[in-house]
């Protein structure tokens, strides 16, 4: 049976997010070398927040209020933590270790979602998740892993916070009527404020010293990797599970490798090819397992019993006008 178009659209957009984030490693490396970590993160979020604010003004989006505003602000804090920790970690560690460790979110997310939903996923799902992580290890290991550094620990923290953020986004925003664009705009505004405060006086100096390529990196990270990616991520997790979203976005290392080969001229050996195939295969297997699990839960859910006696005043025939 063919998959429904909306479900396929969600998958394709999440893969596009993974591709953008895979390319972001190269851009972030270059930008942090020029501007420093704190200023690079601040510039990324300032551009993103300004761009999405303009979109919201043009579309006359209604900003979330009350609980919706509190939820969007909280998600902004977790998103700022993810990007800040990831950028700082990648700056201090190797691309090999960072590419492997950030993918641990693929394992953390289903665990968190299972706990939140009080419905443990099948063991076969975790086999697929472990296989995907093993594929990442083959894909990015190169000459082998070195001893953990502070950068490695920061990327592990980023993976944990990313899993929390994806799960919280799904749980806290599903069923609410707030505009996705408006919610993400609030998130980016919070991220911009926090990162700018951390950068402090270094931010103006970083702006003045950026080269043309640095501004290209800022625009790519701000518009594509932040505005586009965050809007799609929140829109998608409202229509699927956090675990499914994490699996699809777990292909990020494959895209990072592709960018490294095409733009960085890196060579890919047999282990890298095997790792890429393992990640893709495990991702599709995990999708199928998780989808069957969700459908089984829906099928087993108790249905309300309809009374055979019509309510008082109701018509006794089934004829309609």
HELIX and SHEET records of a PDB file:
HELIX    1   1 UNK A    5  UNK A   35  1                                  31    
HELIX    2   2 UNK A   37  UNK A   59  1                                  23    
HELIX    3   3 UNK A   67  UNK A   92  1                                  26    
HELIX    4   4 UNK A   95  UNK A  101  1                                   7    
HELIX    5   5 UNK A  102  UNK A  104  5                                   3    
HELIX    6   6 UNK A  105  UNK A  117  1                                  13    
HELIX    7   7 UNK A  123  UNK A  140  1                                  18    
HELIX    8   8 UNK A  150  UNK A  173  1                                  24    
HELIX    9   9 UNK A  180  UNK A  199  1                                  20    
HELIX   10  10 UNK A  202  UNK A  209  1                                   8    
HELIX   11  11 UNK A  212  UNK A  219  1                                   8    
HELIX   12  12 UNK A  220  UNK A  228  3                                   9    
HELIX   13  13 UNK A  229  UNK A  237  1                                   9    
HELIX   14  14 UNK A  242  UNK A  249  1                                   8    
HELIX   15  15 UNK A  252  UNK A  264  1                                  13    
HELIX   16  16 UNK A  270  UNK A  300  1                                  31    
END                                                                             
